[in-house]
Amino acid sequence: MKVLDELFGLRAKRALVTGASSGLGVTFARALASAGADVVLVARRKERLESLAREIEALGVRSLPLAADITDDAQRDSALAESFRAFGGVDILVNNAGIADLGQPENLTARQWEQVVAINLTAVFKMSQAVGRDMIERGQGGRIINISSVVGQVANSIFSTPAYAATKGGVEALTRQLAIEWAKHGITVNAIAPGWIPTEMNIDPRHGDVHPKYKQRMIERTPMGRLGEPRDLIGALIYLASPAAGYVTGTTLAVDGGWLAW
Ligand SMILES: NC(=O)c1ccc[n+]([C@@H]2O[C@H](COP(=O)([O-])OP(=O)(O)OC[C@H]3O[C@@H](n4cnc5c(N)ncnc54)[C@H](OP(=O)(O)O)[C@@H]3O)[C@@H](O)[C@H]2O)c1
């Protein structure tokens, strides 16, 4: 339908998704490509990115797999330079890559804290800064979508993840700040706060699922009475990336089965 295509279509847009080698990032990359965007895939596991890129190209759009550790300045800069060179720019940046610490605050090591901050917060800023500069120079505006978490707004009552919670709170503050600074350039900056979704981040390999003890608690505390699935996030992502959300900036959209509404 023409009106839907005008509101939500992403044809001729160029997207970059970090953390596109597993979990939510794979779903985001596929969804953006299905809406018509070319997609740059960034993460460390090269083979996974290459296989996803082949799948995405079969949809009739371009895809560029770029293996990089985005906490490493040289690797991140080279991936960005390569994506600007190959696609001419990035219109939609999805800062999705993330890791979680597990450890009580009194025992968390400095190294654990620093690693989580480096990927979940510092890399989000550095990616946004580089892509934001390019968007400002090209003068066509753009979209930045940061993947936060419900624990950016409330404490994590399931796992002890002090660094993770702190970085997600930071991501939401950064989202607001970038939004007001770059609104004049037509760049919108928003976040999505997912609830609990089984991925490599929280699946216990011994069970092939979230550990039953934690899973039960997650379900009990989720008003909708189930965990999320990656596809639950597709609508929010495409909306925030699309022309339909042109007047939406600085906000965090929770897709959490009601977790934050208690
Ligand atoms: N699953 C949930 O319940 C949930 C809930 C709320 C928020 N989130 C957020 O959703 C995002 C995606 O998480 P997920 O659940 O999909 O977890 P996941 O399956 O573990 O995916 C994490 C992704 O981040 C990438 N990554 C990690 N460190 C990286 C680095 N240094 N450089 C480049 N890429 C790196 C990983 O790729 P490589 O290992 O190949 O580098 C992987 O693709 C995260 O920001 C997470 O905090 C998840």
The ligand as an SDF file (V2000), in Angstrom:
LIG
                    3D

 48 52  0  0  0  0  0  0  0  0999 V2000
   18.2100  -10.2070   25.1620 N   0  0  0  0  0  0  0  0  0  0  0  0
   17.6250   -9.4280   26.0510 C   0  0  0  0  0  0  0  0  0  0  0  0
   16.8520   -9.8720   26.9000 O   0  0  0  0  0  0  0  0  0  0  0  0
   17.9060   -7.9610   26.0330 C   0  0  0  0  0  0  0  0  0  0  0  0
   17.1110   -7.1370   26.8300 C   0  0  0  0  0  0  0  0  0  0  0  0
   17.3290   -5.7910   26.8370 C   0  0  0  0  0  0  0  0  0  0  0  0
   18.3290   -5.2530   26.0580 C   0  0  0  0  0  0  0  0  0  0  0  0
   19.0970   -6.0610   25.2850 N   0  0  0  0  0  0  0  0  0  0  0  0
   20.1520   -5.4250   24.4950 C   0  0  0  0  0  0  0  0  0  0  0  0
   20.0540   -5.8330   23.1460 O   0  0  0  0  0  0  0  0  0  0  0  0
   21.3380   -5.7280   22.5310 C   0  0  0  0  0  0  0  0  0  0  0  0
   21.6300   -7.0130   21.7800 C   0  0  0  0  0  0  0  0  0  0  0  0
   21.7600   -8.0750   22.7150 O   0  0  0  0  0  0  0  0  0  0  0  0
   21.3430   -9.5650   22.3970 P   0  0  0  0  0  0  0  0  0  0  0  0
   20.3510   -9.9620   23.4180 O   0  0  0  0  0  0  0  0  0  0  0  0
   21.0270   -9.7230   20.9690 O   0  0  0  0  0  0  0  0  0  0  0  0
   22.7020  -10.3020   22.8020 O   0  0  0  0  0  0  0  0  0  0  0  0
   23.7330  -11.1930   21.9710 P   0  0  0  0  0  0  0  0  0  0  0  0
   23.0160  -12.2350   21.1900 O   0  0  0  0  0  0  0  0  0  0  0  0
   24.7450  -11.6140   22.9680 O   0  0  0  0  0  0  0  0  0  0  0  0
   24.3600  -10.1660   20.9270 O   0  0  0  0  0  0  0  0  0  0  0  0
   25.3420   -9.2240   21.2820 C   0  0  0  0  0  0  0  0  0  0  0  0
   26.0070   -8.7360   20.0190 C   0  0  0  0  0  0  0  0  0  0  0  0
   27.0000   -7.7520   20.3550 O   0  0  0  0  0  0  0  0  0  0  0  0
   28.1760   -8.0390   19.6210 C   0  0  0  0  0  0  0  0  0  0  0  0
   29.3540   -7.5400   20.3180 N   0  0  0  0  0  0  0  0  0  0  0  0
   29.7160   -7.7650   21.6160 C   0  0  0  0  0  0  0  0  0  0  0  0
   30.8820   -7.1730   21.8800 N   0  0  0  0  0  0  0  0  0  0  0  0
   31.2710   -6.5630   20.7230 C   0  0  0  0  0  0  0  0  0  0  0  0
   32.4100   -5.8050   20.3710 C   0  0  0  0  0  0  0  0  0  0  0  0
   33.3940   -5.5300   21.2480 N   0  0  0  0  0  0  0  0  0  0  0  0
   32.5090   -5.3270   19.0940 N   0  0  0  0  0  0  0  0  0  0  0  0
   31.5210   -5.5980   18.2000 C   0  0  0  0  0  0  0  0  0  0  0  0
   30.4250   -6.2990   18.4940 N   0  0  0  0  0  0  0  0  0  0  0  0
   30.3040   -6.7880   19.7420 C   0  0  0  0  0  0  0  0  0  0  0  0
   28.1960   -9.5690   19.5150 C   0  0  0  0  0  0  0  0  0  0  0  0
   28.9410   -9.9740   18.3740 O   0  0  0  0  0  0  0  0  0  0  0  0
   30.4180  -10.6260   18.3740 P   0  0  0  0  0  0  0  0  0  0  0  0
   30.5340  -11.4660   19.6140 O   0  0  0  0  0  0  0  0  0  0  0  0
   30.4340  -11.4050   17.0900 O   0  0  0  0  0  0  0  0  0  0  0  0
   31.3310   -9.4470   18.3600 O   0  0  0  0  0  0  0  0  0  0  0  0
   26.7200   -9.8480   19.2640 C   0  0  0  0  0  0  0  0  0  0  0  0
   26.4240   -9.7420   17.8950 O   0  0  0  0  0  0  0  0  0  0  0  0
   22.3230   -5.4150   23.6530 C   0  0  0  0  0  0  0  0  0  0  0  0
   22.6240   -4.0470   23.6610 O   0  0  0  0  0  0  0  0  0  0  0  0
   21.5530   -5.7990   24.8950 C   0  0  0  0  0  0  0  0  0  0  0  0
   21.9810   -5.0970   26.0180 O   0  0  0  0  0  0  0  0  0  0  0  0
   18.9140   -7.4060   25.2560 C   0  0  0  0  0  0  0  0  0  0  0  0
  1  2  1  0
  2  3  2  0
  2  4  1  0
  4  5  1  0
  4 48  2  0
  5  6  2  0
  6  7  1  0
  7  8  2  0
  8  9  1  0
  8 48  1  0
  9 10  1  0
  9 46  1  0
 10 11  1  0
 11 12  1  0
 11 44  1  0
 12 13  1  0
 13 14  1  0
 14 15  2  0
 14 16  1  0
 14 17  1  0
 17 18  1  0
 18 19  2  0
 18 20  1  0
 18 21  1  0
 21 22  1  0
 22 23  1  0
 23 24  1  0
 23 42  1  0
 24 25  1  0
 25 26  1  0
 25 36  1  0
 26 27  1  0
 26 35  1  0
 27 28  2  0
 28 29  1  0
 29 30  1  0
 29 35  2  0
 30 31  1  0
 30 32  2  0
 32 33  1  0
 33 34  2  0
 34 35  1  0
 36 37  1  0
 36 42  1  0
 37 38  1  0
 38 39  2  0
 38 40  1  0
 38 41  1  0
 42 43  1  0
 44 45  1  0
 44 46  1  0
 46 47  1  0
M  CHG  2   8   1  16  -1
M  END
$$$$
